[in-house]
């Protein structure tokens, strides 16, 4: 399963590694194979990786969890679309904004 998520509290963020967190304190998007393919083909992940020196990739878990990097990723997300699926882009932007508002992070479990 491909998942993008944002913990709503710092405590939940700290529990992500253990998997012992309340689901009610995690906003997430489970990507279908088609959505995942659309995301990759949009080159959005490549732009985030290059700008933020991240390694979001198949079989890699990665996070964006500093305020500065979350602002940069939000800028990239808002200025680079997923042509085949604007709704997916809006959902990821929403998660990024939640991470900024809650001072947590944006997590990619691919």
Secondary structure as UniProt FT lines:
FT   STRAND          2..7
FT   HELIX           10..15
FT   TURN            16..19
FT   HELIX           23..25
FT   STRAND          26..31
FT   HELIX           33..41
FT   TURN            42..43
FT   HELIX           44..52
FT   TURN            58..59
FT   STRAND          61..64
FT   HELIX           67..79
FT   TURN            83..84
FT   HELIX           86..102
FT   STRAND          106..109
//
